[in-house]
Amino acid sequence: MVAGDLMSRARAGDGEAFRELIEPYRRELQVHCYRMLGSFQDAEDTLQETLLAAWQGFGEFQGRASLRAWLYRIATNRCLNARRSAGRRPAKAWDVPGVEPPEPTRLGEIVWLEPFPDAQGEGVIEALGPEARYEQTEAISLAFVTALQILPPRQLAVLILRDVLGFRADEVAAMLDSTVDSVKSALKRARAGLQYRRPAPDGEPRPASDAPAEEAIVAKFVRAWESADVDALATLLTDDVFVSMPPMPFEYRGRDVVVRFCAEIFRAGRRFDLVATRANGQPAFGAYLRTPTGIRYGTGLYVLTLAGDRISAMTRFDTSVLPSFGLPRSLPSPWSAS
């Protein structure tokens, strides 16, 4: 069916025609909301609000901007409203039984951060404008999304719309009910803020997803973690490896303190099985604590950041994110009869 017919039917209140029109943009809008909010659940909620607002206001869509730009306008402003609300989840106290962690290097600010399941973004190819400055894989990475969250809301919106998606300055000004000069000024400040917050590159690019180099380092990590081999784990880490664990604010930087932290976990007798998945374009694992009964209980999700043939960061999320990855809260005993 031609787009004009769908437009006419959608404006007349045909829900099926509306869904057919917006379906090509649904996943990329979800990714956009995630970059804006840093939380997968918040992005899901805001996406639903965006689609409802678009449906309710579709009769007023005059086509002066493209349908895609119009949807991004709604999504961006809904995200800005969400960022201004006080509903973000608070920091969580240390709650690992029997483990006394080392003094953290610092306390993190972005405790609401959540991972984005790669399966949710499969097949999403964002239509990037000519002024886009970031590759799609980099623009969804945990390091990039974390750095974005520090920016003031309007600077964040301008940077994503201009530098990530490549919309023109006049398009962004229209989306934000602003001026081109204001957009240019906000972008300049946002770029400076992002440059300051992003970790300095260590000269080692991360291996391509699912490439043999990635598979090799991931396999070594799984063996070391599941066998609680601290020495083997230490050989896999960069000198400035970084560990964070939202919503707990504890953060550790440097191989020595990270190794001490991991040693404390294993010293408490905690042993894990890992189930592979992917998050933010990076290797990830559901972590399941072994118990005397054989049942293994989910304790969280680990996301690895790789640099060359080493691990440069590990982010641990709590069990609340497991369902978003299709992972169960527990695994049956391996001794159960088949």
ABEGO torsion letter per residue (X at the ends): XBAAAAAAAAAAGBAAAAAAAAAAAAAAAAAAAAAAAGBAAAAAAAAAAAAAAAAAAAAABAGABBAAAAAAAAAAAAAAAAAABAABBBBBBBABBGBBBBBBABBBABAABBBBBAAAABGBBBBBBAABABBAAAAABAAAAAAAAABBAAAAAAAAAAAAAGBBAAAAAAAAGBBAAAAAAAAAAAAAAAAAABBBBAGBBBBBBGBAAAAAAAAAAAAAAAAGBAAAAAAABBAABBBBBOABABBBBEAAAAAAAAAAAAAAGBBBBBBBBBBGGBBBBBBBBBBAAGBBBBAEBBBBBBBEABBABBBBBBAAAAAAAGBBABBBBAABBX
